[in-house]
Amino acid sequence: MNANGDAPVVIVGGGPTGCTAALLLARYGIPSVLLEQRTAPGRHPAAHVINARTIEVWAQIAPALAQEMFDASPGLDEISEIRWCTSLAGRVLGKVTLMPDAAMHDRILSWSAYRTIHLGQHLLVPILWKWVEREPLIAFRRGVVAEDIGQDADGVTVSMRSSADRAGAPAKIRARYVFACDGANSPIREKLGIDMPGDILGQVVSVFFRADLQHALPKPLPLLAWIYNPDFAGVLVHHMRGDFILMGPYMPPAQDAADFDKAYWQRTIPKALGLDVPIEIESTGHWTMTAQLASRYRQGSVFLIGDAAHRFPPTGGFGLNTGVQDAHNLVWKLAAVLEGRADPRLLDTYEPERRPVARINAEQSVKNHFQMDSVSGQFGITNEDLEKMTKIVAGAAFTWMPRGWQRWIANTLTGLARSRTRRLDAETASAERLRVGVAAEIPHQAEHFAARGLELGFAYTSGFVKPEGTPKPIIGNGVIEYCPTTWSGARLPHVVLQRDGRKFSCHELIGLREFLVLTGPGAAADWRTALSRQTLASGILLRVEALEGLADHTDAASWRQLYEVGDAGAVLVRPDGHVVWRTTEPAVRGAREFADTLNALWAGIYAHGDKL
């Protein structure tokens, strides 16, 4: 960063994605300017499911950061239940448990050094801001709006103003690259003219409130509760420590978000809880539920990252995690370019690698969203109908009517839909048959809440990898259960090692700049010798390691099965932990192909398979 405040990278948006990008850049010694329009972290909780892969990214920044996230989150016993009910204190229609059986629990623990945690964004962002603020390589400018950007051959000019005072001439800052982490309604994306095609699935209103329920209801409370009664239909998210978010649909412009004010929620919250207890409303909000992908992730020296590049329904918890992993993918490449070790063409691999992952996550989120209809559709409430009604009330054929008529129709239709839920609490034979049918469908919602196969098993099929031309190994449909593999493009499988009395994940062997060559026990010396005889392109750094000191009863046979390259083969791993290439050949025969493959990729010979 120079005396004018210019920096190699300007990051617009101080949410989880922007903060992660800035902290990762700092690990490489690269200064950045982080612009955030807010002066304090938002208090209205948003994303709250943080999967193991995201924790691995934060651990690469600093193990203490990952530990702080864990310390701030509840234990598994407190977040083990997903419930369908007539109210939180009312009739339970069915539930899904997130606490796996002993065999699955052991498998989950073998997949990563970390586990999925539940940490609301209102608690997560203050932790990240604290880490950002104490990092000298990050100039964190709060209360600043990026108003415009202009590009030339040498970089980007960002025009910015105080978010509190828009008068006067804007300040300007120069950067070589800009990361647009400015959210779902990204002004930068709009200024670049990048469209965001996709469907609007619904409109949502929400309230963040506090209530002490520990004496009124049995513990633990469900993490999520889908509530259906004549007064409210929606979902309650338990953020621990007495913090809750309650969300339900609304239909603008016939219904106005302003109608769902604190007075509305004061009346509605007790009906959703099924309890009359003191409540403290912290904030209200509204948002659009969509499934959208930016048509491109880059324009010149500006990259779209996180929600600026993709928007998913919350059904699956992929949004925040995908954004953090976008930053992880891009930063190691940008560091290699800025340090002069790689050609700028390396940055061309960001979109073909990350966009297909976002597309798969979007598809799964949409699938989860409509799969809920198999439960609620039995009593006449479906997300499919909600999507149709949302489009109808926003269409020209509806909005020509007087506003009062629009509101009356929307209120009447939503009230009629909710009235069908009376059957859920009736004491009749037909009502009991309905409840049995509802309960039978609830176990089929498992993919919504346990998608470890996607969270840990996503893999790159083009970009900076050498495709294998064979299908990636999966278990089942590849969504629920993760199948560890060294298939090219996949995340390196986690193995516990023990050296000098310390146990640690093999992921700790992955360096910031070096490509890791990982071999079986006893094969490292042969690979070091064979590779020393090869000519590698300038800027390529290597580190050869053997998986020696396997801990936790991991024997050689299980290592061979997990890593799939035999005793003498090798796996080539990028700085972000994804496999570039692998071979079962011993070093004397495999080193030449190894060098040719890495040199070709480093020179910019990439396979761009995703053009959607």
C-alpha positions in Angstrom: 0.0 0.0 0.0 1.5 3.4 -1.0 1.3 6.8 0.5 -1.9 7.6 -1.6 -3.7 4.7 0.0 -3.6 2.7 -3.2 -3.2 -1.1 -2.9 -2.8 -4.2 -5.0 -6.3 -5.3 -4.2 -9.4 -3.4 -3.2 -12.2 -5.5 -1.7 -15.7 -4.1 -1.7 -17.9 -5.6 1.0 -16.9 -6.5 4.6 -19.1 -9.6 5.0 -17.7 -13.1 5.6 -16.5 -13.4 1.9 -14.8 -10.1 1.8 -13.1 -10.5 5.2 -11.9 -14.0 4.3 -10.4 -12.7 1.1 -8.6 -9.9 2.9 -7.3 -12.2 5.6 -6.1 -14.8 3.0 -4.3 -12.0 1.1 -2.6 -10.9 4.3 -1.3 -14.4 4.8 0.6 -13.9 1.5 1.9 -10.6 2.6 -0.4 -8.8 0.1 -1.9 -5.5 1.3 -5.6 -4.8 0.6 -8.2 -2.1 1.2 -11.5 -3.4 2.5 -14.4 -1.1 2.0 -17.6 -1.6 4.0 -20.6 0.7 3.9 -21.7 -0.2 7.4 -20.0 1.2 10.5 -20.9 -1.7 12.7 -21.7 -5.3 12.1 -25.3 -6.0 11.2 -27.4 -7.3 14.0 -30.0 -9.1 11.9 -28.9 -12.7 11.6 -28.6 -14.1 8.1 -26.6 -17.3 7.2 -25.9 -19.6 10.1 -24.7 -22.9 8.8 -20.9 -23.1 8.5 -19.7 -26.3 7.0 -16.4 -28.1 7.6 -14.8 -27.0 4.4 -15.3 -23.4 5.3 -13.7 -23.9 8.7 -10.8 -25.6 6.9 -10.3 -22.4 4.9 -10.3 -20.2 8.1 -7.9 -22.7 9.7 -5.5 -22.0 6.8 -5.6 -18.3 7.8 -5.0 -19.2 11.4 -6.0 -22.2 13.5 -6.9 -19.8 16.3 -9.5 -18.2 14.0 -11.2 -21.6 13.4 -11.1 -22.3 17.1 -12.7 -19.0 18.0 -15.6 -19.9 15.6 -16.0 -23.2 17.4 -15.9 -21.6 20.8 -18.7 -19.2 19.8 -21.0 -22.0 18.5 -23.1 -24.5 20.4 -22.4 -28.1 20.8 -23.9 -30.8 18.6 -26.4 -31.8 21.4 -27.9 -28.3 21.2 -28.5 -28.3 17.4 -29.5 -31.9 16.7 -33.2 -31.5 15.8 -35.2 -30.2 12.9 -38.9 -30.1 13.7 -42.2 -29.7 11.9 -45.0 -28.6 14.3 -48.1 -26.5 14.7 -46.2 -24.2 17.0 -43.0 -24.5 18.9 -44.9 -25.6 22.0 -47.6 -27.3 20.0 -48.1 -30.6 18.3 -45.0 -32.2 16.8 -45.7 -33.5 13.3 -42.3 -35.1 12.8 -38.6 -34.4 13.0 -35.2 -35.1 11.5 -32.2 -35.6 13.8 -28.8 -34.3 12.9 -27.1 -36.4 15.5 -25.8 -39.4 13.5 -25.5 -42.9 14.7 -22.2 -44.1 16.1 -21.0 -45.5 12.7 -21.8 -42.4 10.8 -20.4 -40.2 13.5 -17.1 -42.0 13.2 -17.1 -41.6 9.4 -17.9 -37.9 9.7 -15.0 -37.4 12.1 -12.7 -39.1 9.7 -13.6 -36.7 6.8 -12.2 -33.5 8.3 -10.4 -32.1 11.3 -13.5 -29.9 11.7 -17.3 -30.3 11.7 -20.2 -28.2 10.6 -21.1 -25.5 13.2 -24.1 -23.3 13.7 -23.0 -19.6 14.1 -25.4 -16.8 13.1 -23.9 -14.1 11.0 -24.6 -11.5 13.7 -22.0 -13.4 15.8 -19.7 -14.5 13.0 -19.0 -11.1 11.4 -17.8 -9.4 14.7 -15.2 -12.2 15.0 -14.0 -11.7 11.4 -14.0 -7.9 11.8 -11.8 -8.2 14.9 -9.3 -10.3 13.0 -9.4 -7.8 10.1 -8.9 -4.8 12.3 -5.8 -6.1 13.9 -4.2 -7.1 10.6 -1.7 -4.4 9.6 -1.9 -5.4 5.9 -5.6 -4.7 5.7 -6.8 -1.1 5.6 -10.4 -1.5 6.8 -12.5 1.5 5.9 -16.0 1.4 7.4 -18.8 3.7 6.5 -17.7 3.9 2.9 -19.7 3.3 -0.2 -17.9 2.3 -3.5 -19.9 4.4 -6.0 -18.1 3.8 -9.3 -15.3 1.9 -10.8 -13.3 2.5 -14.0 -10.7 0.2 -15.6 -7.7 0.8 -17.8 -4.7 -1.2 -18.8 -3.0 -0.7 -15.5 -5.8 -1.5 -13.1 -9.0 -0.1 -11.5 -10.0 3.2 -10.1 -12.6 3.0 -7.3 -14.6 6.1 -6.5 -15.9 6.1 -2.9 -17.8 8.3 -0.5 -18.8 8.3 3.1 -22.1 6.4 3.5 -23.2 9.1 5.9 -22.3 12.0 3.7 -22.8 11.8 0.0 -22.0 15.5 -0.7 -18.8 16.7 -2.3 -16.4 15.1 -4.7 -15.7 11.4 -4.2 -12.4 10.1 -3.1 -10.5 7.8 -5.4 -8.3 4.8 -4.9 -6.3 2.8 -7.4 -5.9 -1.0 -7.3 -4.5 -3.6 -9.6 -7.5 -5.8 -8.9 -10.9 -5.4 -7.3 -13.0 -8.1 -5.6 -16.7 -7.4 -5.7 -17.9 -9.0 -2.4 -20.8 -6.5 -2.2 -23.6 -8.9 -1.9 -26.7 -10.2 -3.7 -27.7 -6.8 -5.0 -24.1 -6.0 -6.0 -23.8 -2.4 -7.3 -20.5 -3.2 -8.9 -22.0 -6.1 -10.8 -24.7 -3.8 -12.1 -22.2 -1.1 -13.1 -20.2 -3.8 -15.0 -23.4 -4.7 -16.8 -23.2 -8.4 -15.8 -26.6 -9.9 -15.7 -27.9 -12.3 -13.0 -30.3 -14.7 -14.7 -32.5 -17.0 -12.5 -35.8 -17.4 -10.9 -37.4 -15.5 -8.0 -38.9 -18.2 -5.8 -40.5 -16.0 -3.2 -40.3 -12.9 -0.9 -39.6 -13.3 2.8 -40.2 -11.1 5.8 -38.3 -11.8 9.1 -37.9 -10.7 12.7 -35.0 -11.1 15.0 -36.2 -11.4 18.6 -35.1 -12.6 22.0 -37.1 -14.8 24.4 -36.2 -16.8 27.4 -37.8 -20.2 26.7 -35.5 -22.4 28.8 -38.0 -22.9 31.6 -41.1 -22.9 29.4 -40.1 -25.7 27.0 -38.1 -28.9 27.2 -34.5 -28.7 26.1 -32.9 -28.8 23.7 -35.0 -26.7 21.4 -34.9 -27.5 17.7 -32.4 -25.7 15.5 -35.1 -25.2 12.9 -38.8 -25.5 13.4 -41.2 -25.4 10.4 -44.4 -24.0 11.9 -47.9 -24.4 10.3 -51.0 -23.0 12.0 -53.9 -20.7 10.9 -52.1 -17.6 12.2 -48.6 -18.2 10.8 -46.7 -20.5 8.3 -43.0 -20.2 8.2 -39.7 -21.2 9.9 -38.2 -20.4 13.2 -34.4 -20.5 13.5 -32.9 -20.9 17.0 -29.7 -18.9 17.2 -28.9 -20.0 20.8 -28.7 -17.8 23.9 -32.4 -16.9 23.5 -31.9 -15.4 20.0 -34.4 -16.4 17.3 -35.3 -15.5 13.7 -38.8 -16.1 12.5 -39.4 -15.9 8.8 -42.5 -16.1 6.6 -43.6 -15.3 3.0 -45.2 -12.1 1.8 -46.2 -10.9 -1.7 -45.1 -7.5 -2.8 -46.2 -5.1 -4.1 -49.7 -6.2 -3.0 -48.3 -6.6 0.5 -45.8 -4.0 1.8 -42.8 -5.0 3.9 -43.7 -2.0 6.1 -46.9 -3.8 7.1 -44.8 -6.5 8.8 -43.5 -4.1 11.5 -42.8 -4.6 15.2 -46.5 -4.4 16.1 -47.3 -7.2 13.6 -44.5 -9.4 15.0 -45.6 -8.7 18.6 -48.9 -10.2 17.7 -47.5 -13.0 15.6 -44.5 -14.3 17.5 -46.6 -15.7 20.4 -48.8 -17.6 17.9 -45.7 -19.2 16.3 -44.3 -20.1 19.7 -47.5 -21.3 21.1 -46.5 -19.4 24.2 -47.2 -16.0 25.8 -43.8 -15.1 27.1 -41.9 -11.8 27.2 -40.2 -11.1 23.9 -37.7 -8.4 22.8 -37.7 -7.5 19.1 -34.3 -6.5 17.9 -34.9 -5.9 14.2 -37.1 -6.8 11.2 -36.1 -7.4 7.6 -37.2 -8.6 4.2 -35.4 -10.3 1.3 -35.9 -12.0 -2.0 -35.4 -15.7 -2.3 -33.8 -16.5 -5.7 -31.7 -19.0 -7.5 -29.4 -17.0 -9.7 -25.9 -17.2 -11.2 -24.0 -14.3 -12.7 -23.5 -14.7 -16.4 -19.7 -14.2 -15.9 -17.6 -13.9 -12.8 -15.0 -11.5 -14.1 -14.7 -8.4 -16.2 -11.1 -7.2 -16.7 -9.5 -6.8 -13.3 -12.7 -7.0 -11.4 -13.9 -10.4 -9.9 -17.3 -11.2 -8.5 -17.1 -13.3 -5.4 -19.8 -14.7 -3.0 -23.4 -13.4 -3.3 -22.4 -11.0 -5.9 -21.8 -14.0 -8.2 -24.5 -16.4 -7.0 -27.7 -16.4 -5.0 -29.3 -19.5 -3.5 -32.4 -20.3 -1.5 -31.3 -20.9 2.2 -32.5 -24.5 1.9 -29.1 -26.2 2.3 -27.0 -23.5 3.8 -24.7 -23.2 0.8 -24.6 -19.4 0.3 -22.0 -18.1 2.8 -19.9 -21.3 2.4 -19.7 -21.0 -1.4 -18.6 -17.4 -1.1 -15.8 -18.2 1.4 -14.6 -21.0 -0.9 -14.7 -18.7 -3.9 -12.2 -16.4 -2.1 -10.0 -19.4 -1.2 -9.9 -20.5 -4.9 -9.0 -17.1 -6.2 -6.5 -15.7 -3.6 -3.8 -18.3 -4.1 -3.8 -17.7 -7.8 -3.8 -13.9 -7.5 -0.9 -14.2 -5.0 1.1 -16.2 -7.6 0.4 -13.5 -10.2 1.2 -10.5 -8.0 4.4 -12.1 -6.8 5.5 -12.7 -10.4 5.5 -16.4 -10.2 2.6 -17.1 -12.6 1.2 -15.6 -15.8 -2.1 -13.6 -15.3 -3.8 -16.3 -17.4 -3.9 -18.4 -14.2 -6.7 -16.1 -13.1 -8.8 -17.3 -16.0 -9.4 -20.6 -14.1 -11.4 -18.9 -11.4 -14.8 -18.9 -13.2 -14.6 -22.3 -14.9 -13.8 -23.8 -11.5 -16.1 -22.0 -9.2 -19.2 -21.4 -11.4 -20.0 -25.1 -11.9 -19.8 -25.5 -8.1 -22.2 -22.6 -7.6 -24.6 -24.1 -10.2 -24.7 -27.5 -8.4 -25.3 -25.8 -5.1 -28.1 -23.7 -6.6 -29.7 -26.7 -8.1 -29.5 -28.6 -4.8 -30.9 -25.6 -2.9 -33.9 -25.3 -5.3 -34.5 -29.1 -5.1 -34.5 -28.9 -1.3 -36.9 -25.9 -1.4 -39.5 -27.7 -3.5 -38.9 -31.1 -1.8 -40.5 -29.5 1.3 -43.8 -29.6 -0.7 -44.0 -33.3 -0.1 -44.7 -32.5 3.5 -46.7 -29.3 3.5 -48.5 -30.1 0.2 -50.5 -32.7 2.1 -52.4 -29.9 3.9 -52.5 -27.5 0.9 -49.5 -25.2 1.4 -46.6 -25.5 -1.2 -43.6 -23.5 -2.3 -44.7 -24.2 -5.8 -48.0 -22.3 -5.2 -46.1 -19.6 -3.4 -43.8 -19.1 -6.4 -46.8 -18.9 -8.7 -48.6 -16.4 -6.6 -45.5 -14.2 -6.1 -45.2 -13.9 -9.9 -49.0 -13.2 -10.3 -49.2 -10.4 -7.8 -46.1 -8.8 -9.3 -47.4 -9.1 -12.9 -49.0 -6.4 -14.9 -52.4 -8.1 -15.0 -52.6 -7.8 -11.2 -50.9 -4.4 -10.5 -53.4 -2.5 -12.6 -56.0 -2.9 -9.8 -56.3 -0.4 -7.0 -53.7 -1.0 -4.3 -56.4 -1.7 -1.7 -57.9 -4.5 -3.8 -54.4 -6.0 -4.4 -53.8 -6.1 -0.6 -57.2 -7.6 0.2 -56.7 -10.3 -2.4 -53.2 -11.2 -1.2 -54.2 -11.2 2.5 -57.3 -13.3 1.7 -55.4 -15.9 -0.3 -52.6 -16.3 2.3 -55.2 -16.5 5.1 -57.1 -19.2 3.2 -53.9 -21.2 2.7 -53.1 -21.0 6.4 -56.6 -22.0 7.4 -56.0 -25.4 5.9 -53.6 -26.1 8.7 -56.5 -26.4 11.2 -56.7 -30.0 10.2 -53.3 -30.7 11.7 -54.6 -30.2 15.2 -58.0 -31.8 14.8 -58.9 -34.9 16.8 -60.5 -36.8 14.0 -59.7 -40.0 12.1 -59.0 -38.0 8.9 -56.8 -35.6 10.7 -54.8 -38.5 12.2 -54.4 -40.0 8.7 -53.1 -36.6 7.6 -50.6 -36.4 10.4 -49.4 -40.0 9.6 -48.9 -39.0 6.0 -47.0 -35.8 6.9 -44.7 -37.7 9.3 -43.9 -40.3 6.6 -42.6 -37.6 4.3 -40.4 -35.8 6.8 -37.4 -38.3 6.7 -37.2 -37.7 2.9 -36.0 -34.1 3.7 -32.5 -35.4 4.8 -30.6 -33.9 1.9 -31.8 -30.4 3.0 -29.8 -30.7 6.3 -27.0 -33.1 5.7 -25.3 -32.6 2.3 -21.7 -33.5 3.2 -21.2 -35.1 -0.1 -21.5 -31.7 -1.7 -19.9 -29.7 1.1 -16.7 -31.7 1.1 -16.9 -33.6 -2.2 -17.2 -30.8 -4.7 -14.6 -31.1 -7.4 -13.2 -29.1 -10.3 -13.6 -30.7 -13.7 -11.9 -27.9 -15.7 -9.4 -25.1 -14.9 -6.2 -25.8 -13.1 -6.6 -29.5 -13.0 -5.8 -32.4 -15.4 -9.2 -34.1 -15.9 -9.1 -37.9 -15.5 -11.9 -38.7 -17.9 -13.6 -41.1 -15.5 -16.6 -40.4 -13.2 -15.8 -39.0 -9.7 -16.4 -41.7 -7.1 -19.6 -41.0 -5.1 -21.7 -42.8 -2.5 -25.4 -42.8 -3.4 -26.3 -39.7 -5.3 -23.2 -37.9 -4.0 -25.2 -35.5 -1.8 -25.6 -36.8 1.7 -22.5 -38.9 2.3 -19.0 -37.8 1.3 -16.7 -40.2 -0.6 -13.1 -39.3 0.1 -11.0 -39.5 -3.2 -7.9 -38.1 -4.8 -9.8 -37.9 -8.1 -8.3 -34.9 -10.0 -10.1 -31.7 -8.9 -11.3 -33.1 -5.6 -10.3 -31.8 -2.2 -7.4 -33.8 -0.7 -8.9 -36.4 1.8 -8.1 -35.7 5.4 -5.8 -38.1 7.2 -4.5 -37.8 10.8 -0.7 -37.8 11.2 1.3 -38.0 14.3 4.8 -36.6 14.6 6.8 -35.6 17.6 3.9 -36.4 19.8 1.5 -34.1 18.0 -1.5 -35.2 16.0 -2.5 -33.1 13.0 -4.4 -33.2 9.7 -2.5 -33.9 6.5 -4.0 -30.6 5.3 -1.4 -28.8 7.5 1.2 -30.1 5.0 -0.3 -27.8 2.3 1.7 -24.7 2.0 0.7 -21.2 0.8 2.9 -21.2 -2.3 4.2 -24.7 -2.9 2.5 -27.5 -4.8 2.4 -30.5 -2.4 3.6 -33.8 -3.8 2.1 -36.4 -1.4 3.3 -40.0 -1.5 3.0 -43.2 0.4 5.2 -44.0 3.4 8.8 -44.4 2.3 8.4 -43.0 -1.3 9.2 -39.4 -0.7 13.0 -39.7 -1.3 12.5 -41.4 -4.7 10.1 -38.6 -5.8 12.4 -35.8 -4.6 15.3 -37.4 -6.6 13.2 -38.0 -9.7 11.7 -34.5 -9.7 15.0 -32.9 -9.2 16.0 -34.2 -12.6 13.0 -32.6 -14.3 12.8 -29.0 -15.6 9.9 -27.1 -14.1 8.7 -23.8 -15.2 9.9 -20.7 -13.4 7.7 -19.9 -10.4 6.7 -23.4 -9.6 7.5 -24.4 -6.0 7.3 -28.0 -4.8 7.2 -29.7 -1.5 7.4 -33.5 -1.4 5.9 -35.2 1.7 5.2 -38.8 2.6 2.2 -39.8 4.7 4.3 -41.2 7.4 3.2 -41.4 11.0 -0.4 -42.3 10.3 -2.4 -42.0 13.5 -5.7 -43.2 14.8 -5.2 -46.8 13.7 -4.9 -45.8 10.0 -2.8 -48.6 8.5 -1.1 -48.8 5.2 -3.9 -50.8 3.6 -6.5 -48.2 4.4 -4.2 -45.4 3.2 -3.9 -47.1 -0.2 -7.6 -47.4 -0.4 -8.2 -43.8 0.5 -5.5 -42.2 -1.7 -5.9 -44.6 -4.6 -2.3 -44.3 -5.9 -0.7 -47.4 -4.4 2.5 -47.4 -2.3 4.8 -45.7 -4.8 2.5 -43.3 -6.6 1.9 -39.6 -5.9 -0.9 -37.0 -5.6 -0.2 -33.4 -6.7 -2.1 -30.9 -4.5 -2.6 -27.1 -5.1 -2.3 -24.5 -2.3 -6.0 -24.5 -1.9 -6.0 -28.2 -1.1 -7.5 -29.5 -4.4 -5.8 -32.3 -6.3 -4.3 -31.3 -9.7 -3.2 -34.7 -10.9 -2.2 -38.1 -9.6 -0.4 -41.2 -10.7 0.0 -44.8 -9.6 3.4 -44.9 -11.3 6.5 -44.9 -9.2 8.7 -41.8 -9.3 11.2 -43.2 -11.8 8.4 -43.5 -14.4 5.9 -40.9 -13.2 8.1 -37.8 -12.7 8.3 -36.9 -16.4 4.5 -36.9 -16.8 4.3 -35.0 -13.5 6.5 -32.2 -14.8 4.9 -32.1 -18.2 1.4 -31.8 -16.7 2.4 -29.1 -14.2 4.3 -27.1 -16.8 1.4 -27.2 -19.2 -1.1 -26.0 -16.6 1.3 -23.3 -15.4 1.8 -22.0 -18.9 -1.9 -21.5 -19.3 -3.2 -24.5 -21.1 -6.5 -24.9 -19.4 -9.7 -26.8 -20.1 -12.7 -24.5 -19.9 -15.5 -27.0 -19.7 -18.3 -24.8 -18.2 -19.7 -22.2 -20.5 -23.2 -21.8 -19.0 
